[in-house]
Amino acid sequence: MGRLLAYARDVSDPDRLFQNSLLQLTFRQTKAVAKTMKADEIRSVACVGGGTIGFSWAVLFAQHGMRVSIYDVSETVLEQADVELRSAYETLVEVGAMTKEDVAAAIERVTTTTDLAAAVQDVEYVQESGPERYRIKREIYQNLDRLARPEAILASSTSAMLMTEIQSATTRPERCVVAHPYNPPHVVPCVEVVPGEATSAETVESTRGFMARMGRVPVVARKECRGHIVNHMQAVLYREAMWLVGNGVATAAEIDLAFRTGPGLRLALMGPFMVGMLTSPGGLKDTMVDRKLDHSLEDDIPSRVEREALERTPEMAREWAKLCTAQTEAELAGADMEQVKKWRDAKLLQILEVLDSD
């Protein structure tokens, strides 16, 4: 029990987790052409991209005292971002996370613009949340490299792309890093900090420290891979959920119900390896090494996927995706999605309050 409690304590304390000797990371040092902005020096932020992720980042940054400039090429997107931002703050007030006075002050710190230079030229930190296309990301980073201060950190919200590929378009790649949130960033604490090949150790540490200042739980990846850490695993979950629907095992609604009332509850408390440790008296040695359980890995999903690989064509996967989408949309027919989002955020905050109470 002592070790489990220590694990829970480390997970809830990002500084302790980062400093744990077993999790220390060694990053390749690069010679910087300008000093890297330190976490405690950051006072202003530019959110490049005002969509679903961008506006939510702005909510978080302004809530924690940052001056925030939201940039987008579209005035319509910026107008919607303002609406979404105010709605998010309403939810935070309703659950007691902020006061109305806090919200008024936060909103005063947020500006919007369609001028990229005006958005980034005076800030210490840039959070890019543009479209997930390498061509577009490189173009954005070329402009950020030219317009932002030499010491400003250029972080990307990309959910799957490699920073090595993006930072190659810049003259100062050492200050470029992935800071990938989970939606909505102003509620869900996890932020994956992923360096590219040319990212400096100083940039990684400053980004990690800044995210901790913002009340997030930064998890620093030891190396790059597509999908980073969690989306790499989530891809398998979505793939198998589509297989179940496509093969008539269950409907989309039934799968959602089973997951949120089953493994979803445990995964709110601990990750898959800690769940495995508590599944059998012998822990992971039983479930993964000795394979004593009836549903051992030898007969579990990974092996099944390999056996059925030839049956899973891209065309079939698209049809399964369409079926899952149609069933889910039918389940939500008539629902006010803005109210659904507010409900989601309020419930997530309540879950976090329970987890923080121990």
N, C-alpha and C positions, 0 to 999 in steps of 0.2 A: 504493500500500500504506500509506503514511504516513497518508493521509486516512482510509482504512478503519480503521486501528488507532486513530486519534483518535476516530472514530465509536464504536468498541467501548468505548474508555475512557470517553467521555461517557455512554454508555448504562449502564455499570456504576457510575457515580458520580452519584447523583441530585442532589447539590448542584451539581456542575459542569453537569449538563444543565439545571437550573433557571436557573442564572446565565448560560448561554449567551445572548449578545445577540440571536441570531436567534429564541430561544424565550421571551424575556421577555414577560410578560403584564401588561396594565394593567387592573386591576379598578376598577369604580366604587366610590368611597369612600362609606360610609354612616356617619352619626353614631351611635356606639354609646352605649347607656344605661349600660353598665358596661365596664370594661376587658376585653379579650379575653385568655384564658389563653394564655401563651406555651408553646412546645413543651417547653422545659426545665423548666417548672414543673409539668408533669403527673406525678403520682405514683400516682394511683388512677383506675380506669376502671370504668364500668358497662357490661356487655353486655346490652342489652335485647332479649331473644329468645334462647332457649337451644338452638335447633335446629342444623342442619348448619353454618351459617355462624357463628352466635353462639358455640357452644362452641369452634370453631376460632380465632376471634378471642381468646377467653379463654386458650387454649393459648399463643398468641403473646405476649399482653400479660404474662401471668404469667412466661413464659420470660425476658422482658426486664425483670423486676424490679418490674412494676406490681402493686399490690393490685387485685384484680379481684372484682367482684360480678356474678354472672350472675342476671338476672331473667327469669322466665317466669310466665305465669298457671297453668301446669300443673306439679304436683309430679312427674308421670310424665316430662315432658320434662326437668326438672332432674335427675332420677335418671339418665336416659339420657345427659344431657350429662356427668355425672360419669364414667360408664363410658367414653364416647367420649374424654373428655379424658385419662384415664389410659392408654387404648390409644394415643392419639397420642403421648404422652410415651414410652411403651415403644418406639415406632418411632424416635423421636429418639435414644433411648439406643442402640438397636441399630445405627444408622448412625454413631454417634459424635458427634452434634451436641450431646448433653447427657450428663451423668453421672447416676447414680442419686441422688447428693446434690443435684444441681441440680434434679432432678425433685421430690424430697421438699420442697425449699424452695419451688418454684413452686406445688405443690399447697397448701401452707400459706397461700399468698397468695390463694387462690380461695375465695369463699363463694357460696352460692346462696340465693335468696329468692323468694317470691311477692309480696313487698311492694315495689312500685315506689318508693315514697318512701324506704324504707330503702336501696334499691339505689343511688339517684342523688343523694341529698341532700348527700353530702360529697365527691363525686368531681369531678375537674377535666375529665374527658372522658367523653362518652357515645357508645357505638357501638350504634346501633339496627339490628336485623336482623329486623324484623317482617314480616308478610305483605305481598305486593306489591299492595296496594289503597290508592288515594288516601284513601278514607274512613278506613281503619284507620290509615294513616300520620299523617294530620292529627290524629286523636284521640290517638295516642301522643305526637305533638309538642306538642299542647296541654297534656298532662299533664307532659311533660318541662319545658316552658317554665315551668310553675307550680312544679314540685318541685325542679328542679336549681338549683344555684348560678347567679347571674346571669352570671358570667364563664365558666361551663363551656361547652365546645364540644359541640354536638349534631350528631353525624355519622351519616349514614344509609348502610347497605350496599346500598341499592336498586340493582338491576342495570339498570334501564331508566327509572325515573321521574324527573321534573323536580323539583329542589329548590325552584324558584320556586313550584310548586303546593303543596308540603308546608309550606314555611316561612310561607306566608300564614296559617296557623292559629296563629302565635305572636305574642307581643308584642315579641320580640327576634330578628327574623329574621336579623340580621347575624351571629349566632353559629351559624347552621345551614348545613351543607355536606354534600355527598355524599362519602363515602370508600368507593368500591366496590372490593372485593377480588376475587380469583379463587380458586376453590375448589381446595384448602383454603387459607384465608388464612395459616395458620401455616407453609405450605410455599412457596406461589407468591408471588413478591415483588411483582408489580405491584399497585398501588392507584391507581385513578383518583380524583383529587380534582376535584370539579366544583362550582363555586359556583352558587347561584341568583342572581336579579337583585338581591336585597337582601343577599347575603352580603358581609361586609367583606373587604378585602384582608388584614387582620390575621388573620382566621379561616382564610383559605386558606393563608397562610404558616405559621401555627401548626400546622395539620393536616398540611401537607407536611413540616414539620420533625419533627413527632411520628412520622409514619410512617417517616421516615428513621431516627430513633432506634430504631424497632422493627425495623430491618433490612429494611424494604420499599423498593421503588423507586416513589416517588410520581410520577405523571404528571398534571400539571395541565391540564385541558381549557380551551381559550380561550373556549368558549361551550357552552351546554347543547344537548343533543339527546337524544331518546329512545334508550336503549341506550348512551349515552356514546360511548366510542371503540371498544373491542374488541367489545362485544356488538352494536354496529351492524354490524360486519363478520361476526361469527359467525352472525348471523341469515341472511345470504346463504348461508353455508356449509351450515347446516342445511336451508335451503330447497332448495338444489340437490341435497344428498344425498338428501332425500326424493323429489325428482323422479326421480333415477336409480333408486331402489328402486321407486317407483310405476310407472315405465315399463319395468321389467324389464331395465335395463342391467346391474345388479349387485345382489347381496344386501347387506344391512347389514354383514355380517361382511367381505365382499370390499372394500367401500368403506373400512371402518376399516383393513383391512390395507394397502390401497393408500396411504391418507393417511399412516399412521404410518411406513411404510417409504419414503415419497416426500417430499412437501412438508413433512410434519411434522418431519422431521429438520432441514431447512433453517430452518424457522420457529423452531426452538429456539435458533438462533444469531442470526438477523436478521429484521427485518420484511419485509413484501411489497415495499417500494420498494427496499431494499438487495438483496433477491433479484433484482428486476428489473434492477438495475444490473449484476449479474454474469451475466445471462442471455444478453446479446448484446454484441458488441464495442462497439457504440454506446450501451450501457446503456439507460436509460429513453427516451432520444431515439429509439432504434430501436423499442422495444416499445410505447411509448405515444404518441409524437408522430408519427414518420414511418410507423409501422406496417409495418415491412419484413418481419416474421416472418409465416409462413403462418397462425399462430393469432393474428392481430392482433385488436385490440379490435373492429374492424368486424364480425368474424365470431365473436366470443367470447361468453362467457356473458351479459354484460349485454344485448347485442342479442337473443340467443336468448330470454331471459326476456321481453323486450318483445314479441317475435313470438308467444310462447305464453301471454301474459297471459290471454287469453280462455279458454284451455283449463284454466286453473288455478283452479277454483272452491273456495270454502271447504270444501264437502263432500268434494271430491276430496283436498284437502290433509289433512283429518282422516283419510280412509281411508289415505292414504300414511303418515301418522304412526302409525296403528294397525299397519300392516304392518311398518314399521321397528321398532316396539316389540316386536312378536311375534317377529320374527327375532332381535333382539338378546337378548331374554329366553330364547329357545330356545338360543342360542349359550352363554348363561351358566347353563343349567339345571344345578342341583346344586352350583354354585359357592358358596363361603362369601364373601359380599359384604364382610364385615368384613376378611377376609384379603386380598381384592382391593384394598380401600382402603389397607391397610397396605403391600401390594406397590407400589401407585401412589405413595404418599408416599415410600417408600424410594427408588424409581427416580427420582422428581423431585429428591430431595435429591442423588442421585448425579450427575444431569445438571447441577445447579447447581454442584456441587463441580468438575466438569470445566470448566464455563464460567468459574468463578472462578480457575482455576489458571493462566490466561494472564497 
